[in-house]
Structures are given as structure tokens and as C-alpha cells.
Amino acid sequence: MSPLLDGLRILVLEDEFLIAMDVEQLCRDHGAGDVVLVRDLAEIDGRQVATQFDAAIVDLMLGGTPTFDFASRLRETGVPFVFASGYSDAEEIKAAFPGIRLVSKPYSGEDLVEAVALACGRVPPA
């Protein structure tokens, strides 16, 4: 496997247990140094994210709660992130978060890894 995520500390916001475990393993297989899974926004202090993580993978809904406010805080603090979601209105996401990639579920692992690496400047844009 390529080391596209080599050494990165990655936050994964995902409420589906099996998907979260797959994403964690995928990130580790591509070199991530630390992967933290969060299933509920109450589990993480949004003010501390910029000092704890190099990147984030964000599901648009966690347990029925939208993550837009959290994503806005990520953007404000400069933490690169991608959305990984089955949410269907891609145009709404593009309008609210221009330049942030939405990787639609079901996604291939390579698509997700490439999106995170691109967000972190590890690969040049196509």
C-alpha cells in the first residue's frame, strides 16, 4: 500500500460501527499514525481538534445530528477534511463548503484515501 497518509493523525466522524472500523483500517494501511473514531459529536471538543489532528473524515449526519457546524469549525481552524457520506444533495454541500470533497457512500477505499491525501496536499489535484 502507498504511504499517502504517512504519519497523519486522522479524526473519523462516523456513527456506523462497521464503516468506522473499515475506515480506521484503511487509514492505517495507508500509513496513518493515529486514527480516532468518534460516533457522537459530544465525544470531541471542537476547539481542540486543530491541535490534535492533521485531517478529518466527516460523515454529514451522526446519529441524526448534522455535522455542518463542526465542519465549519474544522474549516475555520485550518484542519483539512473530506465529507464521506450517503447524503444525496451534493450541490448543497458544494455551495456550503466549496472546495471540500464529498466522497459518496458506498465509496472505494482508494477514493477516500486519495481525497484525504489531496485535502492534505499530499497529492497534486488532477
KOLGURO-562092 format. One record per residue (C-alpha): x, y, z; residue in three letters. Coordinates in steps of 0.2 Angstrom, whole numbers, plus 5000, padded with zeros to 4 digits. Layout:
<vexmis>
XYZALA/...
</vexmis>
This chain:
<vexmis>
500050005000MET/500650184997SER/501050295011PRO/499850435006LEU/499350465024LEU/501050435032ASP/501150495049GLY/499550585049LEU/498350605064ARG/496650575057ILE/494950605065LEU/493550505058VAL/491750555062LEU/490650405058GLU/489250335068ASP/489150165058GLU/490250055068PHE/490749935054LEU/491150085042ILE/492150175055ALA/493150015058MET/493449995039ASP/493950175038VAL/495150165053GLU/496050005045GLN/496150095028LEU/496950245035CYS/498150135045ARG/498550035029ASP/499050195020HIS/500250245034GLY/499150355046ALA/500050375063GLY/498450385073ASP/496650365069VAL/495250425082VAL/493450365079LEU/492050475085VAL/490250415084ARG/489450575093ASP/489950755092LEU/489850765111ALA/491350645112GLU/492550785105ILE/493050955109ASP/492951055093GLY/494151185100ARG/495551065102GLN/495450975085VAL/496651095077ALA/498051045089THR/497550855089GLN/497350815071PHE/498050835054ASP/496550795045ALA/494750735047ALA/493450625038ILE/491750685042VAL/490050605039ASP/488750735036LEU/487550655049MET/488050575066LEU/486550495074GLY/485350605065GLY/486350765070THR/487050865056PRO/488950905057THR/488951065047PHE/489451175062ASP/490851055066PHE/491451055048ALA/491351245048SER/492551245064ARG/493751125055LEU/493751245040ARG/494051405052GLU/495451315061THR/496351255045GLY/496151065048VAL/495950985031PRO/494450875029PHE/493350775017VAL/491550735019PHE/491150545017ALA/489350515017SER/487750445009GLY/486950615009TYR/486250644992SER/486250834989ASP/488050864983ALA/487551034976GLU/487051094994GLU/488751035001ILE/489751114986LYS/488851284990ALA/489051275008ALA/490851205008PHE/491651254991PRO/493251154988GLY/492851025001ILE/492750854993ARG/491250744996LEU/491650554994VAL/489950474992SER/489450315000LYS/489750174995PRO/491450234991TYR/493050134987SER/494450144999GLY/495650214986GLU/494450364983ASP/494350405001LEU/496250395004VAL/496550504988GLU/495350634994ALA/496150645011VAL/497850655004ALA/497350784991LEU/496550885006ALA/498150875015CYS/499250925000GLY/500050754998ARG/499550734980VAL/499350864967PRO/497550904960PRO/497050804944ALA/
</vexmis>
